[in-house]
């Protein structure tokens, strides 16, 4: 990664009207790993959580190799600071036994982690998609001396996909807890699903097989000219003012500056849906309101999460930075609510 500290101005102050306040950068998204030789980057960041005097994200790992061996990564920054994120811990250096048995084509990189709490992290294990499309959800937990260890078995997996059947993956998990104390996991690719879970159970009491009993369908991708649904993934659920919001990704990720990811959103009165766009159209029919798309240096924004801060709600996401050859990094922007819908400011193209 480059060692520049210049600020891209990702976070923007908003006002609740047509006019916007002056753009005020609050975070510096330029990477600083402390070791340029590592050339690390951030992809599929978890929601930002507070741990002591730092803020922490869990991040998708890279393939196992002689040069790099982190299945998952933890990054941190000082709370309230404008300084950059730094990687500080490498998880799952060794592939869990169950991964080799259930998803043998996986290369040792695990995707899209999210925190259940300070001591547990959900993550997804994808195949090469040449073995029937098997994917699973795993969990790592921190022991009494601070070591992160895999649970030892998957929480939920897809069944091998029959030839010609639509692809449904259990990837990109996000943990969500309602204001009244119920807990859910939203996940999926191709068709997004939700399951109510038990955070008091070590394995969260999650249904074993997706799709199957205990899972509820929430969203599909947009419909193309042939009538087929395109891909959708990276769900995140958020509660605001008595309603539930489902953030998803349409388009293609992982192609650098050519990525076409965009963030869409729907609203429901229940975590089980139906989630509708502002025109009342169901996300299961391939609809969703556009929230954020690529513009200027920001390409393919995706994998959204929302958190509350003293300054207001903040949307975090990854994007592909055209200023750095399309390497992915984490961005943040202020989020406001207008007529019951989340709104962000346009990306500042510096």
BAKE-81249 format. One line per 10 residues: number of its first residue (from 1); for each residue x, z, y of C-alpha. Coordinates in Angstrom, 3 decimals, decimal comma, padded with zeros to 6 digits. Layout:
// residues N
NUM> X:Z:Y; ... .
END
This chain:
// residues 350
1> 000,000:000,000:000,000; 001,023:-000,468:003,610; 002,248:002,553:005,500; 000,432:001,717:008,760; -001,677:004,528:010,251; -003,786:002,315:012,493; -007,487:003,219:012,412; -010,067:000,633:011,399; -012,871:002,491:013,129; -015,097:002,747:010,078 .
11> -017,233:005,680:011,086; -019,450:004,962:014,043; -021,570:007,260:016,173; -025,228:006,222:016,197; -028,270:007,072:018,261; -031,897:006,971:017,145; -032,932:003,957:019,184; -032,189:000,353:019,854; -029,133:001,177:021,955; -025,944:002,463:020,315 .
21> -023,484:005,019:021,592; -019,823:004,134:022,030; -018,115:003,419:018,735; -016,195:006,556:017,773; -013,881:006,437:014,750; -013,892:009,729:012,871; -011,885:008,800:009,787; -008,746:006,779:009,206; -009,223:004,676:006,072; -005,686:003,304:005,969 .
31> -004,021:004,448:002,721; -001,087:006,796:002,517; -000,157:007,661:-001,056; 003,124:009,279:-000,089; 004,901:006,730:-002,294; 004,654:003,083:-001,318; 006,049:002,035:-004,710; 002,808:003,148:-006,361; 000,817:000,582:-004,369; -002,401:002,412:-005,216 .
41> -005,888:001,593:-004,033; -009,353:003,126:-004,165; -012,231:001,566:-006,086; -015,661:003,045:-006,921; -015,159:006,360:-005,104; -017,433:009,255:-006,029; -019,443:011,099:-003,451; -017,210:013,231:-001,255; -017,240:016,903:-002,274; -015,826:020,006:-000,649 .
51> -013,239:021,983:-002,637; -011,719:024,871:-000,723; -010,079:023,548:002,422; -010,027:019,901:001,296; -012,460:017,073:000,665; -012,099:015,347:-002,699; -013,152:012,093:-004,318; -012,814:010,931:-007,914; -011,858:007,270:-008,279; -011,841:004,523:-010,915 .
61> -008,524:004,360:-012,789; -006,319:001,420:-013,663; -005,360:-000,021:-017,033; -002,949:001,907:-019,233; 000,529:000,413:-018,881; 004,167:001,387:-018,595; 003,772:001,391:-014,817; 000,446:003,162:-014,505; -001,442:005,531:-016,776; -004,281:007,235:-014,899 .
71> -007,663:006,769:-016,529; -009,238:008,441:-013,489; -007,787:009,632:-010,173; -008,499:012,453:-007,750; -007,788:011,934:-004,033; -007,997:014,478:-001,218; -007,810:014,911:002,535; -008,015:017,997:004,786; -011,556:018,939:005,689; -012,531:017,607:009,076 .
81> -009,208:015,830:009,534; -008,801:012,244:010,640; -005,795:011,776:008,373; -005,743:009,471:005,360; -006,696:010,094:001,763; -003,874:010,898:-000,672; -003,906:010,774:-004,452; -003,088:014,204:-005,886; -004,092:014,263:-009,552; -004,084:011,837:-012,490 .
91> -006,716:012,380:-015,210; -007,080:011,073:-018,766; -003,554:009,808:-019,239; -004,347:009,663:-022,962; -007,393:007,798:-024,174; -009,945:010,187:-025,745; -010,394:009,646:-029,482; -014,080:008,822:-029,105; -013,299:005,980:-026,684; -011,069:004,264:-029,235 .
101> -013,830:004,621:-031,840; -016,895:003,683:-029,764; -015,435:001,239:-027,217; -012,235:-000,041:-028,858; -011,669:-002,893:-026,395; -011,511:-000,564:-023,396; -008,091:-000,750:-021,726; -007,877:002,924:-020,757; -009,289:002,565:-017,248; -012,535:004,452:-016,651 .
111> -015,040:003,499:-014,001; -017,064:004,908:-011,160; -016,774:008,688:-011,612; -019,055:011,175:-009,890; -018,976:014,951:-009,596; -021,607:017,062:-011,320; -019,987:020,091:-009,674; -016,457:021,247:-008,849; -015,624:021,594:-012,539; -017,264:018,521:-014,107 .
121> -016,949:014,782:-013,517; -019,064:012,013:-015,033; -017,410:008,673:-015,729; -018,190:005,395:-017,476; -016,316:003,554:-020,207; -016,852:-000,195:-020,317; -015,848:-002,675:-022,984; -014,264:-006,040:-022,458; -017,828:-007,357:-022,866; -016,617:-009,437:-025,804 .
131> -017,707:-006,844:-028,385; -021,435:-006,781:-027,793; -021,263:-005,121:-024,403; -021,001:-001,515:-025,598; -020,550:000,999:-022,782; -020,686:004,790:-022,631; -020,807:007,735:-020,264; -018,163:010,441:-020,619; -017,483:013,771:-018,951; -014,321:015,673:-018,077 .
141> -014,360:019,380:-017,320; -011,797:021,655:-015,715; -010,647:024,606:-017,792; -009,719:028,112:-016,658; -006,173:027,086:-015,697; -007,268:023,994:-013,796; -006,585:021,322:-016,436; -009,139:018,521:-016,688; -010,101:017,733:-020,293; -012,531:015,279:-021,830 .
151> -015,635:016,744:-023,454; -014,653:015,083:-026,742; -017,759:012,941:-027,245; -019,813:010,504:-025,170; -022,904:011,701:-023,336; -024,769:008,428:-023,788; -023,967:004,891:-024,999; -025,650:001,520:-025,205; -026,315:-000,069:-028,568; -024,413:-003,268:-029,433 .
161> -026,113:-006,155:-027,669; -027,775:-008,814:-029,785; -026,822:-012,430:-029,017; -029,031:-013,876:-026,306; -030,447:-010,502:-025,215; -030,138:-009,351:-021,588; -027,119:-007,214:-020,788; -027,857:-003,569:-020,016; -024,891:-001,285:-019,426; -024,568:002,468:-018,976 .
171> -021,999:002,372:-016,177; -021,587:003,731:-012,639; -023,198:007,154:-013,172; -024,304:009,217:-010,185; -025,452:012,828:-010,354; -028,361:013,822:-008,125; -030,062:017,156:-007,508; -033,363:017,417:-005,655; -034,073:020,024:-003,008; -036,400:021,774:-005,471 .
181> -033,602:022,124:-008,048; -034,243:019,295:-010,522; -031,212:017,308:-011,700; -030,903:013,622:-012,589; -028,343:011,020:-013,560; -028,847:007,450:-012,356; -026,768:004,776:-014,011; -026,661:001,238:-015,249; -025,783:-002,395:-014,887; -028,271:-005,224:-015,315 .
191> -031,170:-002,766:-015,315; -030,755:000,585:-013,549; -032,094:003,739:-015,205; -032,631:007,417:-014,448; -032,814:010,451:-016,754; -033,645:014,034:-015,890; -030,835:016,259:-017,132; -029,981:019,928:-017,591; -026,948:020,886:-015,469; -026,732:024,169:-017,365 .
201> -025,967:022,339:-020,616; -022,369:021,401:-021,263; -023,384:017,834:-022,183; -026,159:017,777:-019,517; -028,751:017,232:-022,266; -028,635:013,504:-021,572; -030,487:011,015:-023,831; -028,100:009,606:-026,447; -028,908:005,892:-026,233; -029,696:003,651:-023,276 .
211> -032,234:002,117:-023,124; -034,366:004,575:-025,051; -036,558:007,685:-024,805; -035,703:009,856:-021,824; -034,620:006,932:-019,627; -036,825:005,345:-016,950; -036,163:001,888:-015,518; -035,717:001,796:-011,742; -034,356:-001,541:-010,532; -033,246:-005,042:-011,452 .
221> -031,228:-007,591:-009,534; -032,627:-010,404:-007,391; -034,288:-013,363:-009,063; -032,420:-016,661:-009,043; -033,893:-020,151:-009,109; -034,308:-020,192:-012,886; -036,420:-017,044:-012,747; -033,667:-014,896:-014,274; -032,572:-011,633:-012,680; -029,021:-011,508:-011,331 .
231> -026,761:-008,493:-011,807; -027,355:-005,107:-010,186; -025,250:-001,926:-010,494; -023,804:001,142:-008,734; -026,972:003,222:-008,166; -027,022:006,294:-005,954; -030,056:008,465:-005,179; -030,623:010,502:-002,028; -033,481:012,676:-000,801; -034,532:012,602:002,853 .
241> -037,613:013,991:004,600; -039,666:014,252:001,421; -038,823:010,796:000,078; -036,253:009,507:-002,417; -033,958:006,568:-001,720; -032,201:004,392:-004,305; -029,059:002,601:-003,121; -027,836:-000,264:-005,336; -025,398:-003,171:-005,322; -026,182:-006,848:-005,567 .
251> -023,511:-009,548:-005,785; -020,004:-009,713:-007,194; -017,338:-007,042:-006,918; -013,676:-007,010:-007,800; -012,752:-010,406:-006,317; -010,861:-009,236:-003,254; -011,821:-011,066:-000,070; -014,150:-013,312:-002,115; -016,301:-010,324:-003,206; -019,978:-010,696:-002,342 .
261> -021,134:-007,128:-002,980; -023,875:-005,865:-000,644; -025,779:-002,580:-000,530; -029,565:-002,613:-000,929; -032,042:000,272:-000,783; -035,599:001,161:-001,793; -037,815:004,209:-001,284; -040,117:006,216:-003,549; -042,113:009,429:-003,644; -040,513:010,301:-007,002 .
271> -037,036:010,093:-008,565; -038,743:008,130:-011,356; -039,945:005,446:-008,946; -041,378:003,004:-008,284; -038,844:002,226:-005,557; -040,195:-000,204:-002,982; -038,702:-002,100:-000,050; -040,266:-001,929:003,467; -042,692:-004,717:002,490; -043,916:-002,770:-000,530 .
281> -042,111:-004,915:-003,091; -040,812:-003,213:-006,252; -037,067:-003,024:-006,971; -037,906:-003,622:-010,645; -039,051:-007,081:-009,542; -035,682:-007,714:-007,883; -036,347:-006,560:-004,342; -034,563:-004,168:-001,969; -033,843:-003,843:001,748; -030,391:-004,935:002,922 .
291> -028,392:-001,997:004,281; -024,776:-003,218:004,503; -023,070:-006,524:003,783; -019,622:-008,021:004,317; -018,530:-008,852:007,836; -015,137:-009,394:009,459; -012,426:-007,393:007,723; -014,984:-005,622:005,561; -015,721:-007,674:002,442; -018,049:-006,747:-000,384 .
301> -019,117:-003,194:000,567; -020,492:-001,270:-002,393; -020,807:001,848:-004,501; -022,621:003,810:-001,818; -023,175:007,543:-001,531; -024,720:009,674:001,197; -023,728:013,147:002,302; -024,784:015,490:005,057; -022,217:016,667:007,626; -022,438:018,703:010,848 .
311> -022,328:015,355:012,690; -025,221:013,937:010,633; -025,597:011,866:007,486; -022,618:009,729:006,469; -022,614:006,726:004,147; -019,416:006,266:002,129; -018,578:003,148:000,142; -015,700:001,010:-001,008; -014,846:-002,356:000,494; -012,220:-005,086:000,189 .
321> -009,985:-005,080:003,238; -009,161:-008,570:004,485; -006,372:-007,058:006,590; -004,555:-005,988:003,416; -005,069:-009,003:001,171; -008,408:-007,817:-000,153; -007,264:-004,484:-001,612; -010,167:-002,041:-002,033; -010,403:001,147:-000,013; -013,009:003,735:000,982 .
331> -015,003:003,391:004,195; -017,497:005,648:005,926; -020,112:004,996:008,548; -022,697:007,164:010,237; -026,209:006,811:008,841; -029,363:007,333:010,804; -033,042:007,114:009,870; -035,509:004,899:011,714; -039,170:004,732:010,674; -038,284:006,251:007,311 .
341> -035,405:003,882:006,497; -031,613:004,345:006,625; -029,721:002,292:009,208; -026,018:001,691:009,869; -024,185:000,009:012,728; -022,489:-003,381:012,268; -018,897:-003,219:011,095; -016,483:-003,218:014,071; -014,223:-006,244:013,723; -011,006:-005,232:015,449 .
END
